[in-house]
Amino acid sequence: MIDRDAYLKDPCGTCSIPFWKAVRLTPLGHIHIVHERGFCPEEWINAADEPYFRLKHDLVGLKQPVVPVGFRVRPATLAEFSTHISQCYANLRLAVEEAERYQKHPVYCADLWLAVEDCQTGAIVATGIAELDRELGEGVLEWIQVLKEYSGRGLGSFVVNELFWRMRGITKFVTVSGQVNNPTCPEALYRKCGFTGADVWHVLSGIKNRV
């Protein structure tokens, strides 16, 4: 059982996932998760290793973000969120049913489902979903996506900073995680937005080698 006080002192170094998930999820027997500081590659030669970064933002010095010219924030349906997020991945799809399950989580907050529209086409081109653990005071960024053809226009930074702005005064800190080796380099975006930390967790599927 994860210790609440230990987590609050060092959320990203104490656990690979947000606190609310850690106290509810049942560990998978075939998956092992090891922090970088205790990871020995020689012990896991025959296992598949997917490293994930985990970063923290203390919500200090926030400024109200401004949506880039030519775009606007508007309400979106679950189907639109599903379609947009799925368009941002080559081998992953967020089904509407899965999005519905997100809205049943105890950390669901309607104000933290954000969609950005291209004013000329009416298409959703960027989205962001965050979760809010009011009891602990933790915000969690889950899905921050921008269509590839719209990259470089400041939409990713806007979405992240707008979610920060909406969480101000409610959360004490925000965490985010992502694949270290993701070709879209999400870590660079999060660091640009002020996230800090150096914690890496190895998600290992396979059997630890006998030594």
C-alpha positions in Angstrom: 0.0 0.0 0.0 1.4 3.3 -1.0 2.1 5.8 1.8 0.2 9.1 1.4 2.8 11.2 3.2 5.7 9.7 1.3 3.8 10.3 -2.0 3.2 13.9 -1.2 6.8 14.5 -0.4 8.0 13.0 -3.7 5.1 11.9 -6.0 7.1 11.2 -9.1 9.9 9.3 -7.3 7.6 7.4 -5.0 5.1 5.9 -7.5 4.9 5.5 -11.3 1.2 6.4 -11.4 -1.0 9.0 -9.7 -1.9 8.3 -6.1 -5.6 7.8 -6.8 -4.8 5.0 -9.3 -2.1 3.4 -7.1 -4.6 2.9 -4.2 -7.2 1.3 -6.5 -5.5 -0.7 -9.2 -4.5 -4.3 -8.8 -0.9 -5.0 -10.0 -0.6 -7.2 -13.0 1.6 -10.2 -12.3 3.4 -10.2 -15.6 4.3 -6.5 -15.5 7.1 -5.2 -13.3 7.7 -1.5 -12.7 11.1 -0.3 -11.5 12.4 3.2 -10.9 15.6 4.1 -12.7 17.6 4.3 -9.4 16.9 0.6 -8.8 17.0 -0.6 -12.4 19.8 -3.0 -13.5 19.5 -3.7 -17.2 21.5 -7.0 -16.9 18.7 -8.4 -14.7 16.1 -7.8 -17.4 17.9 -8.8 -20.6 15.0 -11.0 -21.7 12.2 -8.6 -20.8 10.6 -5.9 -22.9 11.5 -2.5 -21.4 9.4 0.7 -21.9 10.8 3.6 -19.9 8.4 6.4 -18.9 9.3 9.8 -17.6 7.2 11.3 -14.7 7.3 15.1 -14.1 5.8 17.6 -11.6 4.6 21.2 -11.8 3.9 23.3 -8.7 1.5 25.8 -10.4 3.7 28.8 -9.4 3.8 31.9 -11.4 0.9 31.1 -13.7 -0.3 33.6 -16.3 -3.7 33.3 -18.1 -3.0 31.8 -21.5 -4.3 33.2 -24.8 -5.5 30.9 -27.5 -3.4 31.2 -30.7 -4.9 33.4 -33.4 -7.2 31.4 -35.7 -8.4 29.0 -33.1 -11.0 28.9 -30.3 -11.9 26.7 -27.4 -15.3 25.1 -27.7 -17.3 22.3 -26.2 -16.8 18.8 -27.8 -18.7 15.6 -27.7 -17.1 12.3 -26.5 -17.2 11.2 -30.1 -15.2 14.2 -31.1 -12.6 13.6 -28.3 -12.4 10.0 -29.4 -12.0 10.8 -33.0 -9.4 13.5 -32.5 -7.2 11.5 -30.0 -7.3 8.4 -32.3 -6.2 10.6 -35.2 -3.1 11.5 -33.3 -1.8 8.0 -33.0 -0.8 5.4 -35.6 -1.5 2.3 -33.5 -3.8 3.5 -30.8 -7.5 4.3 -30.6 -9.5 5.9 -27.8 -13.0 4.4 -28.1 -16.0 6.4 -27.0 -16.7 3.7 -24.4 -13.3 4.2 -22.9 -13.8 8.0 -22.8 -17.1 7.3 -21.0 -15.2 5.2 -18.4 -12.9 8.2 -17.8 -15.9 10.3 -17.0 -16.9 7.8 -14.3 -13.6 8.1 -12.5 -13.7 9.7 -9.0 -11.2 12.3 -10.4 -13.3 13.3 -13.4 -13.8 17.1 -13.8 -15.8 18.4 -16.8 -13.9 21.7 -16.8 -10.7 19.8 -17.5 -11.9 18.4 -20.8 -10.6 20.9 -23.3 -11.0 21.1 -27.1 -9.6 23.6 -29.6 -11.1 24.2 -33.0 -9.7 25.6 -36.2 -12.0 28.6 -36.8 -11.8 28.2 -40.6 -12.6 24.5 -40.8 -14.5 23.9 -37.6 -12.4 20.8 -37.0 -11.1 19.9 -33.5 -7.3 20.1 -33.9 -6.1 19.9 -30.2 -7.4 18.4 -27.1 -6.5 18.1 -23.4 -7.9 15.9 -20.6 -6.8 16.3 -17.0 -8.0 14.6 -13.8 -8.4 16.2 -10.4 -7.8 14.4 -7.1 -9.4 17.0 -4.8 -8.7 15.0 -1.7 -4.9 14.8 -2.3 -4.6 18.1 -4.2 -3.1 16.5 -7.3 -4.0 17.3 -10.9 -3.0 14.8 -13.5 -2.6 15.5 -17.3 -3.8 12.4 -19.2 -4.3 13.2 -22.9 -2.6 16.2 -24.5 -2.9 15.9 -28.3 -2.4 18.1 -31.3 -2.8 17.0 -34.9 0.5 16.5 -36.6 -0.3 19.1 -39.3 -1.0 21.7 -36.6 2.3 21.2 -34.6 4.5 24.3 -34.1 1.6 26.7 -33.7 1.6 26.8 -29.9 -1.5 24.7 -29.4 0.2 22.1 -27.2 1.5 24.8 -24.8 -1.8 26.6 -24.8 -3.7 23.4 -23.9 -1.3 22.6 -21.0 -1.3 26.1 -19.7 -5.0 26.5 -20.0 -5.5 23.3 -17.9 -3.0 24.7 -15.3 -5.1 27.9 -15.2 -8.3 26.0 -14.6 -6.7 24.0 -11.8 -5.2 27.0 -10.0 -6.3 27.4 -6.4 -7.7 23.9 -6.4 -4.7 21.7 -6.8 -1.3 21.9 -5.1 0.6 20.3 -7.9 0.2 18.6 -11.3 1.9 15.4 -12.6 2.3 14.0 -16.0 4.0 11.0 -17.6 4.8 9.7 -21.0 7.0 7.4 -23.0 10.7 8.4 -23.0 11.2 7.2 -26.5 8.1 8.6 -28.0 9.1 10.1 -31.4 6.8 13.1 -30.9 9.0 14.1 -27.8 6.1 15.0 -25.4 8.6 15.5 -22.6 10.0 18.6 -24.4 6.5 20.2 -24.4 6.0 19.5 -20.8 9.4 20.9 -19.8 8.7 24.0 -21.9 5.5 24.5 -19.9 7.5 24.4 -16.6 7.4 20.7 -15.5 10.5 19.6 -13.7 12.0 16.4 -12.4 14.2 13.5 -13.6 12.2 10.4 -12.6 12.1 7.5 -15.0 10.1 4.3 -14.5 10.8 1.1 -16.4 7.7 -0.9 -17.3 9.0 -4.4 -17.8 7.0 -7.2 -19.3 8.8 -10.5 -19.0 10.7 -12.6 -16.5 13.6 -11.2 -14.5 16.8 -13.1 -15.3 18.1 -15.4 -12.6 21.5 -14.3 -11.2 
